Amino acid sequence: MVYRFKHILLAAVLGGFFVQVTWADEHPTPKSLWQTVTALPFTGQPTMPRKPWVLREREIALDLPLLHVLKDAGARPLPRITIELFDKTDPELDVTSTVSRINDTAVIRGTFKPPLEGDFIFVATGNLLIGTIRIGDRLYKTEHIANGRLQLVEVDPDKMPPD
């Protein structure tokens, strides 16, 4: 009886060990830093004219808990974070630097995980995220619209006026 119990105990311990090793190899599913906001119903108010350098634009809503983790320079390792662009590529961020300030502002810099080549810089303050994203020859910006609302914009750098 004791002999059988030792085998069962050994099998349980080894089984638990191999399950943990298997789970450790799996990468958690990445979370998107923002999502597209569905179109709001027409309110009868005139829309702003589109700027000539804007190729595409859409409103986005931030994942606020994920934004707060991203802003915290001491929160490492970060979870896997992607951003939702126009072409369904959803590149994964590789954050290389986060500088947090005492006034709830952070500057976040990084590149994208392969196979994409590009970089980004975001300034996060409160619940806003303003920044620039370069992937290949494409340029994207996140901009504050009004009242805490944000939009993602793809711009034509050749037509954009200098800052």
Summary of the structure (lengths in Angstrom):
residues: 163
radius of gyration: 22.2
end to end distance: 81.0
largest distance: 83.4
contacts: 383
relative contact order: 0.16
helix: 20%
strand: 40%
